[in-house]
Amino acid sequence: MKKVIQAENAPAPVEPYSQALKVEKFLFVSGQVAIDPREGRIVACGIREQTVRVMENIKVILQAAGYSFSDVVQSTVYLSSMKLFSEFNSEYAKYFDKFFPARATVGIELMPRALVKFRS
């Protein structure tokens, strides 16, 4: 059985998708960008502030489903440039305790132009 998770304090989906789906004990969270849920716009700051915004959005989605960052086992991250990795990584790490999830991080500047739809 699946349950749609809709956190009030996270950005509402603008396309036909759910913020997250809970299937049995598993939670599948949709990708997030640095949208401020109060203003409905991407925060126009640097990568550190954008990372915090994304992680805060994910945090409220996790909480709405009864989870926390300590329950996360895998994440996938897309950065507009791998030059941002160090700053991103230092903020990302603050959201996890002793055990970090498995992670794939991709710099989309390395992807073919036809696959790149969004750049910050």
GUROTOR-163434 format. One record per residue (C-alpha): x, y negated, z negated; residue number from 1. Coordinates in steps of 0.25 Angstrom, whole numbers. Layout:
# residues N
<atom><c1>X</c1><c2>Y</c2><c3>Z</c3><pamar>NUM</pamar></atom>
...
END
This chain:
# residues 120
<atom><c1>0</c1><c2>0</c2><c3>0</c3><pamar>1</pamar></atom>
<atom><c1>5</c1><c2>-14</c2><c3>3</c3><pamar>2</pamar></atom>
<atom><c1>2</c1><c2>-27</c2><c3>-4</c3><pamar>3</pamar></atom>
<atom><c1>5</c1><c2>-41</c2><c3>2</c3><pamar>4</pamar></atom>
<atom><c1>13</c1><c2>-50</c2><c3>-7</c3><pamar>5</pamar></atom>
<atom><c1>10</c1><c2>-65</c2><c3>-6</c3><pamar>6</pamar></atom>
<atom><c1>18</c1><c2>-74</c2><c3>-15</c3><pamar>7</pamar></atom>
<atom><c1>11</c1><c2>-87</c2><c3>-17</c3><pamar>8</pamar></atom>
<atom><c1>24</c1><c2>-94</c2><c3>-20</c3><pamar>9</pamar></atom>
<atom><c1>31</c1><c2>-89</c2><c3>-7</c3><pamar>10</pamar></atom>
<atom><c1>29</c1><c2>-94</c2><c3>7</c3><pamar>11</pamar></atom>
<atom><c1>17</c1><c2>-89</c2><c3>13</c3><pamar>12</pamar></atom>
<atom><c1>19</c1><c2>-81</c2><c3>26</c3><pamar>13</pamar></atom>
<atom><c1>18</c1><c2>-89</c2><c3>39</c3><pamar>14</pamar></atom>
<atom><c1>17</c1><c2>-77</c2><c3>48</c3><pamar>15</pamar></atom>
<atom><c1>10</c1><c2>-64</c2><c3>47</c3><pamar>16</pamar></atom>
<atom><c1>18</c1><c2>-57</c2><c3>36</c3><pamar>17</pamar></atom>
<atom><c1>17</c1><c2>-55</c2><c3>21</c3><pamar>18</pamar></atom>
<atom><c1>27</c1><c2>-61</c2><c3>11</c3><pamar>19</pamar></atom>
<atom><c1>29</c1><c2>-47</c2><c3>6</c3><pamar>20</pamar></atom>
<atom><c1>22</c1><c2>-33</c2><c3>6</c3><pamar>21</pamar></atom>
<atom><c1>22</c1><c2>-24</c2><c3>-6</c3><pamar>22</pamar></atom>
<atom><c1>22</c1><c2>-9</c2><c3>-2</c3><pamar>23</pamar></atom>
<atom><c1>22</c1><c2>0</c2><c3>-14</c3><pamar>24</pamar></atom>
<atom><c1>34</c1><c2>-4</c2><c3>-22</c3><pamar>25</pamar></atom>
<atom><c1>41</c1><c2>-11</c2><c3>-10</c3><pamar>26</pamar></atom>
<atom><c1>40</c1><c2>-26</c2><c3>-7</c3><pamar>27</pamar></atom>
<atom><c1>43</c1><c2>-31</c2><c3>7</c3><pamar>28</pamar></atom>
<atom><c1>45</c1><c2>-46</c2><c3>7</c3><pamar>29</pamar></atom>
<atom><c1>45</c1><c2>-54</c2><c3>20</c3><pamar>30</pamar></atom>
<atom><c1>56</c1><c2>-62</c2><c3>24</c3><pamar>31</pamar></atom>
<atom><c1>57</c1><c2>-76</c2><c3>18</c3><pamar>32</pamar></atom>
<atom><c1>63</c1><c2>-90</c2><c3>23</c3><pamar>33</pamar></atom>
<atom><c1>65</c1><c2>-102</c2><c3>14</c3><pamar>34</pamar></atom>
<atom><c1>51</c1><c2>-107</c2><c3>14</c3><pamar>35</pamar></atom>
<atom><c1>47</c1><c2>-115</c2><c3>2</c3><pamar>36</pamar></atom>
<atom><c1>33</c1><c2>-110</c2><c3>-1</c3><pamar>37</pamar></atom>
<atom><c1>28</c1><c2>-123</c2><c3>-7</c3><pamar>38</pamar></atom>
<atom><c1>31</c1><c2>-131</c2><c3>6</c3><pamar>39</pamar></atom>
<atom><c1>30</c1><c2>-120</c2><c3>16</c3><pamar>40</pamar></atom>
<atom><c1>43</c1><c2>-124</c2><c3>23</c3><pamar>41</pamar></atom>
<atom><c1>57</c1><c2>-119</c2><c3>23</c3><pamar>42</pamar></atom>
<atom><c1>66</c1><c2>-125</c2><c3>13</c3><pamar>43</pamar></atom>
<atom><c1>76</c1><c2>-135</c2><c3>21</c3><pamar>44</pamar></atom>
<atom><c1>88</c1><c2>-132</c2><c3>12</c3><pamar>45</pamar></atom>
<atom><c1>101</c1><c2>-124</c2><c3>13</c3><pamar>46</pamar></atom>
<atom><c1>102</c1><c2>-109</c2><c3>12</c3><pamar>47</pamar></atom>
<atom><c1>103</c1><c2>-108</c2><c3>-3</c3><pamar>48</pamar></atom>
<atom><c1>89</c1><c2>-115</c2><c3>-5</c3><pamar>49</pamar></atom>
<atom><c1>83</c1><c2>-107</c2><c3>6</c3><pamar>50</pamar></atom>
<atom><c1>88</c1><c2>-94</c2><c3>0</c3><pamar>51</pamar></atom>
<atom><c1>82</c1><c2>-98</c2><c3>-13</c3><pamar>52</pamar></atom>
<atom><c1>69</c1><c2>-102</c2><c3>-7</c3><pamar>53</pamar></atom>
<atom><c1>68</c1><c2>-88</c2><c3>0</c3><pamar>54</pamar></atom>
<atom><c1>72</c1><c2>-81</c2><c3>-12</c3><pamar>55</pamar></atom>
<atom><c1>62</c1><c2>-88</c2><c3>-20</c3><pamar>56</pamar></atom>
<atom><c1>51</c1><c2>-85</c2><c3>-10</c3><pamar>57</pamar></atom>
<atom><c1>55</c1><c2>-70</c2><c3>-11</c3><pamar>58</pamar></atom>
<atom><c1>55</c1><c2>-70</c2><c3>-26</c3><pamar>59</pamar></atom>
<atom><c1>40</c1><c2>-75</c2><c3>-26</c3><pamar>60</pamar></atom>
<atom><c1>36</c1><c2>-64</c2><c3>-16</c3><pamar>61</pamar></atom>
<atom><c1>43</c1><c2>-54</c2><c3>-24</c3><pamar>62</pamar></atom>
<atom><c1>37</c1><c2>-59</c2><c3>-37</c3><pamar>63</pamar></atom>
<atom><c1>23</c1><c2>-58</c2><c3>-31</c3><pamar>64</pamar></atom>
<atom><c1>25</c1><c2>-44</c2><c3>-28</c3><pamar>65</pamar></atom>
<atom><c1>30</c1><c2>-41</c2><c3>-42</c3><pamar>66</pamar></atom>
<atom><c1>45</c1><c2>-40</c2><c3>-38</c3><pamar>67</pamar></atom>
<atom><c1>58</c1><c2>-48</c2><c3>-40</c3><pamar>68</pamar></atom>
<atom><c1>71</c1><c2>-49</c2><c3>-33</c3><pamar>69</pamar></atom>
<atom><c1>76</c1><c2>-38</c2><c3>-42</c3><pamar>70</pamar></atom>
<atom><c1>67</c1><c2>-29</c2><c3>-34</c3><pamar>71</pamar></atom>
<atom><c1>73</c1><c2>-33</c2><c3>-20</c3><pamar>72</pamar></atom>
<atom><c1>81</c1><c2>-21</c2><c3>-13</c3><pamar>73</pamar></atom>
<atom><c1>83</c1><c2>-27</c2><c3>1</c3><pamar>74</pamar></atom>
<atom><c1>83</c1><c2>-41</c2><c3>7</c3><pamar>75</pamar></atom>
<atom><c1>86</c1><c2>-46</c2><c3>21</c3><pamar>76</pamar></atom>
<atom><c1>91</c1><c2>-60</c2><c3>23</c3><pamar>77</pamar></atom>
<atom><c1>92</c1><c2>-68</c2><c3>36</c3><pamar>78</pamar></atom>
<atom><c1>101</c1><c2>-81</c2><c3>36</c3><pamar>79</pamar></atom>
<atom><c1>102</c1><c2>-91</c2><c3>47</c3><pamar>80</pamar></atom>
<atom><c1>117</c1><c2>-90</c2><c3>46</c3><pamar>81</pamar></atom>
<atom><c1>126</c1><c2>-81</c2><c3>38</c3><pamar>82</pamar></atom>
<atom><c1>134</c1><c2>-93</c2><c3>34</c3><pamar>83</pamar></atom>
<atom><c1>123</c1><c2>-95</c2><c3>24</c3><pamar>84</pamar></atom>
<atom><c1>125</c1><c2>-82</c2><c3>18</c3><pamar>85</pamar></atom>
<atom><c1>133</c1><c2>-86</c2><c3>6</c3><pamar>86</pamar></atom>
<atom><c1>123</c1><c2>-97</c2><c3>1</c3><pamar>87</pamar></atom>
<atom><c1>111</c1><c2>-88</c2><c3>4</c3><pamar>88</pamar></atom>
<atom><c1>118</c1><c2>-76</c2><c3>-4</c3><pamar>89</pamar></atom>
<atom><c1>121</c1><c2>-84</c2><c3>-16</c3><pamar>90</pamar></atom>
<atom><c1>106</c1><c2>-88</c2><c3>-18</c3><pamar>91</pamar></atom>
<atom><c1>101</c1><c2>-75</c2><c3>-14</c3><pamar>92</pamar></atom>
<atom><c1>109</c1><c2>-68</c2><c3>-25</c3><pamar>93</pamar></atom>
<atom><c1>103</c1><c2>-76</c2><c3>-36</c3><pamar>94</pamar></atom>
<atom><c1>89</c1><c2>-69</c2><c3>-34</c3><pamar>95</pamar></atom>
<atom><c1>94</c1><c2>-55</c2><c3>-37</c3><pamar>96</pamar></atom>
<atom><c1>100</c1><c2>-49</c2><c3>-50</c3><pamar>97</pamar></atom>
<atom><c1>111</c1><c2>-38</c2><c3>-50</c3><pamar>98</pamar></atom>
<atom><c1>106</c1><c2>-30</c2><c3>-39</c3><pamar>99</pamar></atom>
<atom><c1>105</c1><c2>-37</c2><c3>-25</c3><pamar>100</pamar></atom>
<atom><c1>96</c1><c2>-31</c2><c3>-14</c3><pamar>101</pamar></atom>
<atom><c1>101</c1><c2>-25</c2><c3>-1</c3><pamar>102</pamar></atom>
<atom><c1>102</c1><c2>-36</c2><c3>9</c3><pamar>103</pamar></atom>
<atom><c1>104</c1><c2>-39</c2><c3>23</c3><pamar>104</pamar></atom>
<atom><c1>108</c1><c2>-53</c2><c3>27</c3><pamar>105</pamar></atom>
<atom><c1>107</c1><c2>-58</c2><c3>42</c3><pamar>106</pamar></atom>
<atom><c1>112</c1><c2>-71</c2><c3>48</c3><pamar>107</pamar></atom>
<atom><c1>102</c1><c2>-73</c2><c3>59</c3><pamar>108</pamar></atom>
<atom><c1>112</c1><c2>-82</c2><c3>67</c3><pamar>109</pamar></atom>
<atom><c1>118</c1><c2>-68</c2><c3>70</c3><pamar>110</pamar></atom>
<atom><c1>105</c1><c2>-63</c2><c3>76</c3><pamar>111</pamar></atom>
<atom><c1>102</c1><c2>-65</c2><c3>91</c3><pamar>112</pamar></atom>
<atom><c1>94</c1><c2>-78</c2><c3>93</c3><pamar>113</pamar></atom>
<atom><c1>82</c1><c2>-70</c2><c3>98</c3><pamar>114</pamar></atom>
<atom><c1>80</c1><c2>-64</c2><c3>84</c3><pamar>115</pamar></atom>
<atom><c1>82</c1><c2>-77</c2><c3>76</c3><pamar>116</pamar></atom>
<atom><c1>69</c1><c2>-84</c2><c3>74</c3><pamar>117</pamar></atom>
<atom><c1>72</c1><c2>-92</c2><c3>61</c3><pamar>118</pamar></atom>
<atom><c1>84</c1><c2>-101</c2><c3>57</c3><pamar>119</pamar></atom>
<atom><c1>85</c1><c2>-109</c2><c3>45</c3><pamar>120</pamar></atom>
END
